[in-house]
Amino acid sequence: LPDIIYDVNICSDLIVKFRKSNNCHEFHYYPSSYSFKVNILSDNYFLNTTFLGLQKRCLSQLASIGPNVFIDPKEFLSNCFLSGLIPSEQALSLTKIESKRQALLTLALKNDQLPFLTSTIQQWSNGELSKLGCDCKLILNWIWSQVTLIKYSIDKLTIPLFDGSSGKLDDYNLLKLHSYEIELNSLSTLLKTLEYHGTATTEQGLTELEMRREATDLIAFYLRIMLWLYNCGLLPEVYKQPDEDDGDLLYPKASLSQTYDEWRRELSSFNPLVIGPTDILTIDGIVCNLKDSVSALWKERDGNGLYPPPSIHALINIYLLKTIPLTLKHQIMLYFLLDIALHLAEKRPDIAEKIKLFPSSFALKQNLTKLVEGLWGIDHKLFDFGVKSLLFPGVRSALVHDSNNIGDQLEQRIITSLLYQDRHYDALRLVSTCNFVEINSPEKEKLYISILLRNRQLLKAFRFARLSRSENSAEELLMHFYLACEQMDLMSKVFKLPLDNIEEEALIFYLLNFSTSPNSKHLLTLYFLLTNRIIEAYRLRES
């Protein structure tokens, strides 16, 4: 006798309609598209089962059949047309076997069937099905065509975000962009799988494969950054009108540019013969060292090549530059967001709070975050905040470990900025507390001497100069030592130091030839008298 079924229960909370943001076919609204779980009670058993729905059942069959479906995809494609997974009007264009296979690949990509796609690459990489046209070249060409189509669609969908129209994205297009991010990451994974299985047989082929994967990763991250800024509320971008004060804008480009230009002029005025307008600010140290990429890009976007960027769009576009490490891109972005958060702190605190989540949203290490906060604080004359951030453990390692060798220059800019703005004690703290500056060059040695002398530590500076000088650098180092001593009005104390022959000769040479003090020869006369060289003092006085 058949089992007697006593009860059938459908879990209403678990009824799910099939829905894909990039393909809303009419069939997806039919009851057959719903999936749900069913509990069946009979006299012999209690059964839990699942009804997949027409579309999910079709995808499940794709996964179970595996890569063999590509040998003759005609029958399976018919099921896809019937279920609305592929629009029926597309059937007319799928006349060739290659186009049918590409349609199945696209179907798998857009429905999150990444394991199916990777297993296809693994099976096809041995070349057994290449005579049937099932080879990795087909997949590579398909991948790149998908990347190209997605990038074109991204550019088209996001035009309202950057054309000044203040157009928002509707829910459908926003979901579409999020699905593109997932698809790009999946395509990057497939390219890595192709690299791993050695489908490229020449060095040129491997290089091209790697370049395509890098390009795919760049587009994916570019989109991710854009969507994050949109969710924060910084997009769509609004531009200043001719008769409008940009202080009310989310990004006050004109007033921010004016502020930075004023800071550059102020810092340059301390020593205009030596310091250029972009030689002190730390953000200039990053951007100007990337002049062939970031500066050039911003000039193309109606900027002057300096920070701040001409627009948020120009800022986001640095994530498409392949020659710059991701950490440097994050540093520029975080520095910019700190400026915007300060600007919006009172006007739009909701956006300012979201902006502060950038480091955690993109998994920035804490030492990198503290480094950028420190650089930003020094540039904005928030010295206590900046130095405290720079003294955070691990910041120095974040500063020096970059492939563009910007770290050394940033060290020098930080110390120089502090010295010129009478924060010499902070400069000494950075050097002494955590060995912030690695003294590994003549320029760094001179900088350290300046720090010590500005802090009135003459004896320590003198000992350091003596230990650091070499046959080639002795004259330059001693000239700098005496110049700094003269600037700090410490020459009378220098005369009491136990100078050796080299140091004494350098002192005499400096006072006779390099000193800009009108009393330099009188000082040298005094030195001769203090060292009991009466005749030389008399001759100098007579001359």
N, C-alpha and C positions, 0 to 999 in steps of 0.2 A: 504494500500500500504506500502511496506517496505520503511524504511528510505533511503534517497539518501546520499551516502558518497561522500563528495566533495574532501576531502584531507586526506591523512595518512602521518604523519611525524614521522620519527624515529630520535631521538636525537643521532647523531653520537658520540658526546663527552661522552655519558653515556653508550656506548656499552662496556661491560666487559666480558672477557673470564674467565670461571671457571678455577681456578688453585690452587692446593695445593702442597706445596713444598715436602711433604712426599709421594705423590702418583700421578705421572704424567702418567696417562693412555692414550692410543691412542685416546679414545673417547673424551678426554678433548680438543683435537685440532679440533674436528668437529664443523661445524656451530651450531649444536644443543646445544653446551655447552655455547653459548653466551647468556647473559642477557642484556635487553635494555628496555628503556621506549618508549611508542608509544602515539602520540597524534592523535586522530581521530575526524574529523569535518564532521558532517552530517547536514541535514536540521532541525533536532530537538534538537541536543545536541552537546556538545564538551566534549569528553571523554579522560581522562588520564588513561592509563593502563600500566602494566609491564609484559614483557615476561621474565620468570625466567631462562629459559634454563633447559636442561634435569636434570642436577645434582642438581641445586638449588631447582628445583621443587620437586625432590625426598626428599631432606632434609626438605623442607617445609611440605611435607606430614608426615614426621616423627614427626615433632613438633605438627602437628594438631591431629594426631592419639594419641600421648602421650604414656605413659607406657604400654597401652594395646597391643601395637605392639609385646611385648615380649611373649604374651600368645601363639601365633602361628606365628613366624616370617618368615615362609617359603616364603610366597607371596611377602612380602616387600623385602626380600633378593634378590629375582629374579629381582626386579626393580633396586636394587643396582648393580647387575651384569651387567644388560643391559646398565646402565648409566656409568659404569666404576668406580663407587664409591668404589667398592670392586673388586679386580682382579678376573677374571673368573676362573683362575687356583686354586684359594682358595676354590672354591665350592666343590672340591673333598674331602677336609679335613673337611668340615662342615657337618658331618654326624649326630652328636648328637645334641639334642635340646639345651644343655648347651653351646656347641661351637658356635651355631648359635646366641644365646643371647649375648655371649661375643663378637662375631663379630660385632653385632649391637652397643654394648657399645663402642667398639673401633672406629667404624665409627662416632658415635656421638662425641667422644672425639676429634678426629682428624679434625673434621669439626666445632669445636667451638659451639657445642650444649649443653653448660653447663646447661642452664635452664631445658632442657629436662632430663638431667641426675639427677639433684637435685630433680625434681618432681618425678622421678622414685623411688628414695630413700624414699621420703616422702610417696608415695603410698604403697611401699612394707614394710615399717617399721611397719605397723599395723598387718602384718602377714596373711592377708586375702588370698593372693595368694601363700603362702608358700607351700601348697599342690601341686601346679603346678610347683614347683621348682623356683618360682620367689621370692627370699628372699634376704635380705641384705648380707648374707654370700657369695652369688654368686658375688655380687658387690665388697665386700671387697677383695675376692681372685683375682678378675679381676684387681682391682686397684693396688694391690701389684705386680702382674705379670707385669703390665704396667710400674711401677716404676723400677722394676728390668731390664726389657728390655731396657728402656730408659737409665738407668745408664750404662749398658753394651755398648750400642750404642755410648754414649758420650765418654766413655773411648777409644773406638775403633777409632772414628772419629778424636779425638784430639791427637792421638799418634804423628803425624808429628809436633805438636807444641812443644813437649818436648823431642824428641829423638835426637836433635842436627842436624837434616837434613835440618832445616830451611824451611820445607815444609809449604806452605800457604794453606788455605782452599779454595776450589773452591766455586762458588756462590751457587751451589746446596746444598753442605754440610753445608755451613754457614746458609742458610735458614732453613735447617733441624734442626740445633742446636737451632736457635731462636724459631722454632715451639716446640721443646722439652721444652724450658723454659715455654712457654704458657701452654703446656700440664701438666707439673709438678705442676704449680700453680693451674690448674683446678682440678687435682687429690687431691691436698691438701685441696681445697675447699670441695670436695666430702667427704673426711675423716672427716672434721669438721662437715659436715651435718650428717654423720653417728654418730658422737659423740653427736650432739645436739638432735637427735631423739632417743637416748638411745637404739641403736641396740645391744650394749654389755650389758649383764645382770649380769656379775660378775665384781668384782674389778680388777681381773687379765685381763679380756677382755677389760675393759676401759683403763688399763695401756698399754696394747699391742696396742690398737688403737691409743692412744696418741703418743706412741713411733714411730709408723709407720708414723704418720702425721709429727712429728718432723724430721724424717729421710728424708721424701719427701721435706720438706722445706729446709733442709740443702743442698740436691742435687741441688734444684732449685737455691739457692743463690750461690752455688759453680759455677754453670754454668753461672749465670749472671755476676759474677766477672770475670770469664775467658773470656767471650765474650767482656766485657768492656776493659780488658787489651789488647785483640786482636785488638779491634777497635782503641785503643790508639797507637798501633804499638810496644808494648813491647813483644808481641808474634808474631811469633814463637821464642822460646828461642834458643840462640846461645851460645855454650860453648867455653871456651878458649882452644886453641891448645897449645901443649907444648912449642913451640917456638914463641908464639904470646903474645904481650902486651895486657892485657885485658882492657886497657884504652879506646880502640876503641869500646868495646862492650856496648850494651845498659845497661847491668847489670854487672859492673866490680867487680865480687864477690871477687876475690883474693886481689885486692888493697883495697877494702872497708873493708875486714876482717883484713888486716894488719893495717889499720888506727885505727879501733876500739881496736885492741889488744894493740897498742901503747898508746891509751888513757887510757886503763885499767891499764897498767903498770905505767903510769905517775901518775894517781890518787892514786894508791895503794902505791906509793913511799912516799907520804906525811906522812903516818903513817903505815908502813908495819906490825907492830905488832897488829894493831887494824883493819886495812882496808884490806879486801880481794880484789882480782882482779875484782870481779863482784859486789862490794858493793856500788858503787857510781853512775855509769851511770844509768839514769832513764829507758832506754830501757831494761837493764839487770834486773831492778826491776820488769818489766812486764813479760819478758820471763822466768826468773828463778823462779818466783812464779807460773808459769804454767809448771813446769818441768815434771809433769806427763803426760802432753798433748803436748804442743808446743815443748818443749825441746826434749822430747822423740821422737816425730815425725821427728824433724830435724836431730836427731842422726840416725834414720833409713834411712834417705835420704842422708847419707854420710856427715853430718855436725857434728859440735861439741856441738850442743845443745844451742849455743849462737847466738845472732844477729851478723851479718846479716845471713839470711837463706841460705842454701846451693844452692838453686835454686828458680826461680820464681814458679815452680811447687810445691815445698815444701811449699812455702808461701801460695799459693792458697789453699792447702790442709787443712790449719787450719780452713777453712770455713766448713769442713766436721766434725769437732770435736764438739760433742754435749754438752760437759761439760763446754764450754767457752761461756760467754755471747757475743752477736753480737757486742756490743760496744767495747769490748776488742779486738776482731778480727779487727774491723775497726781501732782501735788505732795503732795496729802493722802494718797494711797495709798502713795507711796514713803516719806513720813515715818512712816506707820504700820508699814510693813514693816521700817524700820530699828529701830523699837522691838521688834518681834517677833523680829528677827534677834538683837538684843542679849539678849533674854530666853532664846532657844533656843540660844545659842552653845555652851553646855556640855551642856545636856540633850538637844538634838536637833540636832547640828551638820549632819546631812544635810539637814534642812529649812532651816536657816539659810543653807546654801550655795546652795540652790535659790532662796531669796528674793532673794539678791544679784543674780540674773540678771534681775530685773524691768526695769531700764533697757534692757538689750540686747534683751530679749524684745519690748518695745513701742517700740523705736527712739527712746528718749528721747535728746535731745541731751546731750552731756557737760556743757555749761554749766548746763543745767537740773538735771541730777543733782547737780552740785557745789553748786548753790544750795540744794537741799533738804538735802543733807548739812551745809552750813554752818548753815542755820537749826536743824536738829536738834542739831548740836553746841553752838550757843550756848544753846539751851534746856536742854540736859543738862549745862551747865557744863563741857563738853569744849572749852574756849576755843581751845586751840592747834589742834585738829582743825577746829573751826568756822571760825576766821579763815583758816586755810590754804585751806579749801575755798572760802570767799567771795572770796579773792584770786585764784582761778583765772581765767584770761583768759576774758572773755565772760560772766561771771556777772552783772555789772551789767545787761547788755542783756537777759538772761533775767528779771531782776527787774523792770525798768521796762516791758517790752513786754507788758502784760496789759490786757485790755479792761475789767477791773473796778477799775482804779486802786488796787490793793492794794500795788503796789511801793513807793510813797512812804511808806506807813505801816510797811511792813516795814523799810525803811531806818531809820526813826526808832526802831522797837522794838529793832533790833539794837544801835544805838549807845547808846540809853538803858540797855539791859540791861547792856552792857559797862561803862558809867560807874557804874551803881549797884553793880556787883559788883567795883569797883576794878580794872577792866581798861581803864583810860583810855589806856594805850599802844596796846593793840590797836585801840581806837576811832580813835586818831590814825592808825594804820597804814592802816586801811580808808579813811579820808578822804583821806589824803595819797598813798598808793601808787598807787591806781587810780581816784581820783576817785569812790569808791564812792557817796558821797552828793552828789547834785547840789544845790547851795545856791541854791535858786530861790524861797524863801519866807521870811517873817520867822521862822517856827518853825525852819526849817533854819539860818538865820543865828544864832539864839540857841543852837541845838544845837552849831554849830561853835565858837562862843565858849566854851561850856562845855568842849568837848573840849580846846581850846587851854589854858584855864586849869587844868584838871585835870592837864595835863602841864607846868604851871608856865611856859607860854610867854606871859607877860603882855604883852610888847611886841607880839608878833604878833597877839594877841587885840585889843589896843587899836587897832592899825592897821586891822585888819579891821572893827572896829565903826565906826571913823571913815569908812572908805570905803563901808560898806554902808548907813549911816543915810540916811534921806530925811526930808523935812519931816514926813511923816506917821508915820514909824516911829522917829524919833530918840529920843523919850522912852522908849518901850517897850524899845528895844534897849539904851540906856544903863542903864536900871534893871536889866535882866537882867545886864549886864556888871558893875555894881557889886555886885549880889547874889552873883554867882558869885565875885567877888574877895573879898568878905567871908567866904563859906563856905570859901574856900581860904586865909584869913588873909593876903591879899595887899594889904590896904588901905594899909599903910604904904608899900608900893612904888608904889601908885597915886598917892599924894601927890607923888611925884617925877616923874610924867609931865607933859609939856608940854600941859596941858589948855587947850582954847580956851573961849570964853565959854559955848557951849552945854553942853559937857562939864562945866564947873565948876558951872554952875547946876544941872545934873542931879545932880551929886555932892552939893551942899548940900541939894537937895530930898530926895534919897534918905536921907541921914543924919538929916535932921530928921523925915521922915514915914514912911519905909518900912523902915528898918533895924530888925531885931529884936534887935540887939546892945545889951546894957545900957550899953555904953561908946560908943555912937554919937556922942553929943554931945561927949564928951571927944575922940573922933577928929576931929570937925569942928573943935574948938578947936585941936587940934594942926595941922590943915591950915591954918587961918588964921595961926597963928604961923609955919609954914614958908614961907608966901607973904607974910609981912610985913604982914599985915592985923591989926595989934595991937588996934585999937579994936573990930573985929568979934569978935575972940577974947575980949576983955574983956566985951563985952555978952552974948555967949553964956554965958560962965562965970557972970556975975551972974544970968542968967535961970534 
